[in-house]
Every structure is written in structure tokens, then in C-alpha cells.
Amino acid sequence: MTNFSNTCCLLLMLAIVPFELHSQEEEGPQRPTAISKPSSSPFHLLAEGELPIGSAGAIVLDSYSGATLYEKGADLPLYPASTTKIMTALLVIEAGNLDQEVEIAVEDSKVGESSLSILPGERFTRRQMLFGLMLKSANDVAHALARDNAGTVEAFAVKMTTRAKELGALNTSFRNPHGLHNPQHFTTARDLAIIGRAAMSQPYFRQVAGTKTYSWTHLRREAPAKPVALRKASTTRNAPAAPVATPVPPPGPPVMETWALRNHHRMLFEFPGCTGGKTGFTNPAQHTLVTAALRDGREVIAAVMKGSRAGKWEDTRILLTYGFEHPPGGGKPAPKF
């Protein structure tokens, strides 16, 4: 019986070994551990005190003191995408006169990507446009507000960068008011949180950024009916009929339209105490997010940059929760990774 058992074990080992060798060959040649390259996998063992944050840049601040509570790659220069619009909104609000109307220009209506399809000649108040900017993340609205504020988009971008530096966001360079990709348009998670903190100090920004839904109402002219091509009967047999000129009808009367805008920021709907923020995405930037939340008299602000579609929400939830559980002070420096 013993010999039979040993034989069975030997046969089993011979059957398994080729399979294991075959599996190793599929993975490629094996290198000695001492000279192997670091893994490109995003998974790694967390150091003591490190949070499982997947975004390349992340930070959470205490809103009232400005103290950093936790940071990871917070000074890496990264692309902000549509979180840029926080600074756009801040400058417009600081300029005041929000009931002033802005007439849409041709150049505004040509800005691509996310938009409200505003048309040349339409007029909206700055106050209304801020909701389109922050909830719909409308690039055409951002362009119009910038042009209205500074004369040109280029001049407005200079004002944006200057204001960022005044706030202490020293590693930021803006080139446009909407965040569409430009290699020279960048910031850091730290700077983005600083800008977000300044914006949240403005009551009207807080109102807009914390609004879940908004009715965007505007006037549109009804498109004229297409003229029907009538043809006069021919007097010559088998000859084609001659077309009859028909007048083009004038545009119809203005029609009031209302669009329901829903805030893109999911944390407003899912994280108790969330007071607002801004989402962002472009292919080079990946996913960016700024979020403020208020609980028990304390407000914290989190910024994540170059995250994944699902990861930005989870990273933000982790940062906000950590911020509430670790108030500033206590003599210990904030964890930095």
C-alpha cells in the first residue's frame, strides 16, 4: 500500500509540474528578485498613517484655519480640467453687479465640449450664467463670462493666475476660463484646495456650488418652416417643370425654454454635510474633484487630481472623513505622502 501511495504522489507531482512551468512561461522570463524592476501596479503596501488614495494628487484642508490635515502628491503639477471654473466663478462674483446682462458673442457659441448651446445675440444675467457654469460645466458660458469680465479670454486668464497667487496658490498657471486642455494650464491639489477654500468663503458661490438642480430658462426663436419647393406645370410635353420662387418665412416669435440642470457633483447627493464643489475631466487631466463638507461646525475641503472615474468619489469620501476625524492642532504634523 505504501509503494502504491508513493507512486500516486509521484505521478501527481509530474502532472502538476509541467502545468506550473507552462504558467511561468506564459508570464514571460523570470528575473532574479534582486534586479527586478519595480512593479507598475497601482497596488502597494500602505505605510503607517497612509490612506488608500488612488489619485495622483490629493489633499484635505481645514476650511476655517487653512491647515493641511492630510496630503499625497499635493504639489505635483497636474491639469485641473473643469475645476478651473471655480476660479472663473470667483472672479465673476468678486467683480459684482451679478444682475448685469451678458450678450453672447459668436466666439462664445463656438467653444466645444460641454456646453449649453448658447447662441449669438442671446442675453443672460451673470447671476444666471454662474449656475450654467457650475452645474452644467458649460464651456461656452465660461468663455462668455471671461470675455465680459476682462474683454478677452487671454486677459481673463492673466487675472486668474494673478488672483491665484494672491490667495497663496503659487504653483498655478491658467490659460483659459474653462479647463479645456492646454499644456501650460496647470495647478496642484494644494493650490486647487486653496482656491476652493477662497471661493467657498463667498456666500453666493456657496449657494451656486451647493445647488442640486436649477431651471435654466432662456428665449429661443422658433426656426422658420422650410419653404416648400413648388413647381409650375410645364406647357411642353416631357419638359421638366419650372420651379416657382417661394418666399422664405421670417423667424417665428421667441419661445421660452426651460432646461433642468442637475449638479454633476455626486457628493451633494451621497455624502451628508457636503456643501458644494466642482467636478472635472479631460483625457490628459483624467478625473479631478474639489469638495467641501460641513459637520458639527467644522468644514473641510478636499481636492483630488488625476484620479479614476470611480476612484475620485471614493478618494474624496476617505479624505473628508479623515478630515472630520482629525481636527487641526495637537502638535503633530499632517501626514504627507
C-alpha positions, 0 to 999 in steps of 0.5 A: 500500500505504501509503494502504491501511495508513493507512486500516486504522489509521484505521478501527481507531482509530474502532472502538476509540474509541467502545468506550473512551468507552462504558467511561468512561461506564459508570464514571460522570463523570470528575473532574479528578485534582486534586479527586478524592476519595480512593479507598475501596479497601482497596488502597494503596501500602505505605510503607517498613517497612509490612506488608500488614495488612488489619485495622483494628487490629493489633499484635505484642508481645514476650511476655517484655519487653512491647515493641511490635515492630510496630503499625497502628491499635493504639489505635483503639477497636474491639469485641473480640467473643469475645476478651473471654473471655480476660479472663473466663478470667483472672479465673476462674483468678486467683480459684482453687479451679478444682475448685469446682462451678458450678450453672447458673442459668436466666439462664445457659441463656438467653444466645444465640449460641454456646453449649453448651446448658447447662441449669438445675440442671446442675453443672460444675467451673470447671476444666471450664467454662474449656475450654467457654469457650475452645474452644467460645466458649460464651456461656452458660458465660461468663455462668455463670462471671461470675455465680459469680465476682462474683454478677452479670454487671454486677459481673463486668464492673466487675472486668474493666475494673478488672483491665484497667487494672491490667495497663496496658490503659487504653483498655478498657471491658467490659460483659459476660463474653462479647463479645456486642455492646454499644456501650460494650464496647470495647478496642484491639489494644494493650490486647487484646495486653496482656491476652493477654500477662497471661493467657498468663503463667498456666500453666493458661490456657496449657494451656486456650488451647493445647488442640486438642480436649477431651471435654466430658462432662456428665449429661443426663436422658433426656426422658420418652416422650410419653404416648400419647393413648388413647381409650375406645370410645364406647357411642353410635353416631357419638359421638366417643370419650372420651379416657382420662387417661394418666399422664405418665412421670417423667424417665428416669435421667441419661445421660452425654454426651460432646461433642468440642470442637475449638479454633476457633483455626486457628493451633494447627493451621497455624502451628508454635510457636503456643501458644494464643489466642482467636478472635472475631466479631460483625457490628459487631466483624467478625473479631478474633484474639489469638495467641501463638507460641513459637520458639527461646525467644522468644514473641510475641503478636499481636492483630488487630481488625476484620479479614476472615474470611480476612484475620485468619489471614493478618494474624496469620501476617505479624505473628508472623513479623515478630515472630520476625524482629525481636527487641526492642532495637537502638535503633530504634523499632517501626514504627507505622502 
